Amino acid sequence: MAASISLAYSFSSCITSRTSVYRDIGLLSQNRNDNPKVNGVPRSRLRIVCGLAEEERPSVECGNYAQGKTTGGSPGSSQVSRREVILRTSSLSMLAFLNFRGERPDYLGVQKSVPSLALCPATPNCISTAEEINDPGHYVPPWTYNPEEGRGKKKPASKEQAMQELIEVVENTRPDNFTPRIVKKTDDYVYVEYESPFFKFIDDVEFWFPPGNRSLVEYRSASRVGNQDFNINRKRIKALRQGLEKKGWRSVGF
């Protein structure tokens, strides 16, 4: 993400945008009363000082620490000691790390029943070429590395060459400063974990070269936790596609 963000009790107020705050908190509900927890963490333990106007703050309980107040201790105490600030910052950082990374889904990979990548959940933070074309919220078109009006006629690339081109673009493209890490690679499949720069959220991104002579590549990009992604997955795929187009690739049908 482009904006900088820090956890509560930092020595300077958070420098952030509304989008990055909502994204990295990973809100699971628009109604705070319906959702007493955020990714398994009680809201009462999530104290975030945002430095934003009241109407711009995310719907989590922002603590009163920015005004120098405390929620415990001796009566009349109105200041938070530097040691307490440091300890609380450390604790919340670890809490966020442990709870916001999420577990790796067990359904990743090429599905066996109908060979394809997995479908998306109902949430809008996932896109996949396996979806129906009449589901514009989740469907995205596959790619071809040998377009007919391009190098497919002149000098078609082999699957091995296309795989190397894909790996190169993945490793050198970091939209929103997410860091890619290739977890698995076979002769027809690549699985990449993208890690966010602040709260270390993980997005799961897959690429599959299905069998056949059409030179196709299918893909799936999904946020592991939360509900909204503010188009992070679409922006990532667009950046990768633009990088691949420089090597001769094209989207199919679009």
Secondary structure, 3 states (H helix, E strand, C coil): CCCCCCCCCCCCCCCCCHHHHHHHHCCCCCCHHHCCEECCEEHHHCCCCCCCCHHHCCCCCCCCHHHCCCCCCCCCCCCCCHHHHHHHHHHHHHHHHHHHCCCCCCCCCCCCCCCCCCCCCCCCCEEECCCCCCCCCCECCCEECCCCCCHHHHCCCCHHHHHHHHHHHHHHCCHHHCEEEEEEECCCEEEEEEECCCCCCEEEEEEECCCCCCCEEEEEEEECCCCCCCCHHHHHHHHHHHHHHCCCCEECCC
